[in-house]
C-alpha cells in the first residue's frame, strides 16, 4: 500500500468534514482547496453502496465528497420505486442509480442497466460485482431506434458521462446499438415501474426504439428523462410522450457543490404543459402527482 503524503491526509480529513460535519462552517473553504487534488478512491454512498473511481470525474468526485449524486433526482427515484419493481437505467454510466434502485427493489425486483461505452460498462459491472447484486442485468449496447453499429464519441476524464452519440467531439468508437424493444424481455416490460434515460442528446432515438412498448407497460409506469440539445429534440420528446397519454413534470436538478453541502429540502415536481425550450430533467407519468 503506497504511503500517504501529508497532502493526502489533508484531503481525507477535509473530505470527512465536508461530508459528515453537521454544520456548513468551513465546508466551502475546504472544497475550494481540495476538490482539484485528484485521487483514486473507494467509498460508500449515502445508501451504503460501495463505489470506486477517481475524483477528476464530475460524478465520481461528488460521490467521494458527498456520497450522493443529483440529490433531488435521487429522492424522486426513492419515492417512485418499491420492492418488487423493475427499474431500467438507460445510460447507466458507472451505475449510481443502478446501485440505488437495486437496494430499493430488492430480491423480488430487478434492475436492467444499459450502457453503450465498453470502458464505462466495465466499471458498471465492477460496481455490480463489488456490491454482490444478484438482481441486476447489465447490457453493453446503445439503446437507439434500430439495430446496427454506431459511432460513440468518448468524453474526457473530467466528465465521463458526457460520452455521446450526438455530440461529435472526442475520439469516435464503434459500438452496437439496438432498440429497447429488443433489449428488454416480456417480464421486464410488463413490470417496469421507472425507466430512466440519460443519453446526452440521443433521447429521441431511445424513445423511437421504445414507443411500441409503452402500451404494454403498467399504468403507473414513469419515465425520467434528461432532455438536452436543440428545441426540436425537446419538443419531439414532449410531443411523443403527450401523444401516449403522459403528463409532464419538471424536476429541480442542480450541480453546485453548495447545494450538496446545504442539504436542500425536498422540491416537489412542477407540472408543465409545454417545454418552452427547457433543458433538464422531466418526469413523465400517466398518473397525476399529488392531484395535479
Secondary structure as GFF3:
##gff-version 3
##sequence-region A 1 292
A	DSSP	alpha_helix	6	20	.	.	.	ID=ss1
A	DSSP	alpha_helix	27	34	.	.	.	ID=ss2
A	DSSP	beta_strand	40	44	.	.	.	ID=ss3
A	DSSP	beta_strand	50	54	.	.	.	ID=ss4
A	DSSP	alpha_helix	58	66	.	.	.	ID=ss5
A	DSSP	alpha_helix	71	80	.	.	.	ID=ss6
A	DSSP	beta_strand	86	90	.	.	.	ID=ss7
A	DSSP	alpha_helix	96	105	.	.	.	ID=ss8
A	DSSP	beta_strand	110	114	.	.	.	ID=ss9
A	DSSP	alpha_helix	118	130	.	.	.	ID=ss10
A	DSSP	beta_strand	136	139	.	.	.	ID=ss11
A	DSSP	beta_strand	142	143	.	.	.	ID=ss12
A	DSSP	beta_strand	148	153	.	.	.	ID=ss13
A	DSSP	three_ten_helix	160	162	.	.	.	ID=ss14
A	DSSP	beta_strand	172	178	.	.	.	ID=ss15
A	DSSP	alpha_helix	180	183	.	.	.	ID=ss16
A	DSSP	alpha_helix	186	191	.	.	.	ID=ss17
A	DSSP	beta_strand	192	197	.	.	.	ID=ss18
A	DSSP	alpha_helix	203	208	.	.	.	ID=ss19
A	DSSP	three_ten_helix	211	216	.	.	.	ID=ss20
A	DSSP	beta_strand	222	227	.	.	.	ID=ss21
A	DSSP	alpha_helix	231	243	.	.	.	ID=ss22
A	DSSP	beta_strand	247	251	.	.	.	ID=ss23
A	DSSP	alpha_helix	257	262	.	.	.	ID=ss24
A	DSSP	beta_strand	270	272	.	.	.	ID=ss25
A	DSSP	beta_strand	280	285	.	.	.	ID=ss26
###
